[in-house]
Amino acid sequence: MTESLTLELTRGPLRLALRPDLGGCIAGLWFDGLQVLRSTEPAALERSRLSGCYPLLPYSNRLGYRRFRWHGREYTTQPNFDDNPHSVHGIGWQRAWTVESAREDDAVLVLQHAGDADWPFPFTARQAVSLTDEGLNLGLSITNTGEAAAPFGLGWHPYFPKRQRSRLHIELTERWDSDAAGLPTRRVPQQGIDGDVAHLDFDHCFEGWSGPARVRDEKLALRLTSSLPYLVVFTPPLKDYYCVEPVSHVSNAIHMAEPAKAGLRTLMPGEHLDAWFKLEISRP
């Protein structure tokens, strides 16, 4: 394995820049020079939170108040997101990954975690990144390398540039509403999402996602599919980006009465959880 600060992949009109050292993030993805994801030239990127996409593991979104109980034992995690009272997005996006393999249009990154104050349970994670004639394929795998059963989840956090006619169309059935602290409290019906991003104001996890999520604007048409059953949609009105995040579990699932029913997986030693995410890219 080798360490690398920057890595670039190309295929046809696509160019993708990785920063393994900054959370294994995608610094940028361009199609004929147009930003597909929020994109920064890799050498100029200062931190993964400003990137185009980063992996979410070993959990997605918020872990409530940086503490949880697992198999009768209390655990705490560390602050990792400004003054947020919760730990956010796991640890993979804040650790340096190593490059296991790299070719012209694909690469595999690896993260080995021994367990620490940020997350107590050991794991090994692998990211597969490849460009195809249709667009971008991503894969994630996380393996429990500890000696006991442990909770795990994963996902991706892509940022899309908000353009004049950015629009979302997603078939789904339910939305998780949150309390003042941003933690989900109740599930309510949601008759899909279909509208201009400028008129949307979501920061929610959604269930019942079926078919592709369609993201389009005046420059590009994107078709997003994934093996993961939940979506977090974040459309901040005052930002120049929005997010459509495939994830394996409801935010803060570990604190729910039945975490498994909210998507959180218990992995036995040596067991792994795998997922894929595909982004097809074309002109509108």
JOVENZI-V101945 format. One line per field, one symbol per residue. phi: phi as a letter, one per 20 degrees, with the letter a starting at -180 (. if undefined). burial: + if it has 16 or more other ideal C-beta (glycine too) atoms within 10 Angstrom, else -. Layout:
phi: ???
burial: ???
This chain:
phi: .cebecbcdcaleeccddcgfdmleefaccclnefedgccggfefebffdeeacfdaebdmedgllbadblncecccdfbbleffdecmmcgfddfedeebbcfcbbcdccdcenbfebfdfbcccddcbecfeqddcccbccfdedbfbebbarcceddfedgcfbdccebcbceedefendfcbdcfbemcbafgfddbdbcecdmfcmfedcbbfdbcccdcbfeedcddccffedebbccdfcebfgmgfeegcgffenfdedfgnecccbcbccecbff
burial: ---+--+-+-+--++++++++++++++++++---++++++-+--+--++-++++++++++++++-+-+-+----+-+--+-----++++++++++-+++--+--+++++++-+----++-+++-++++++++--++++++++++++---++++++++++++++--+++-+-+-+++-+---+++--+--+-++---+--+-+-++++++--++++++-++-+++-+-++++++++-----++++++++++++++++--+--++++-+----++-+-+++++---
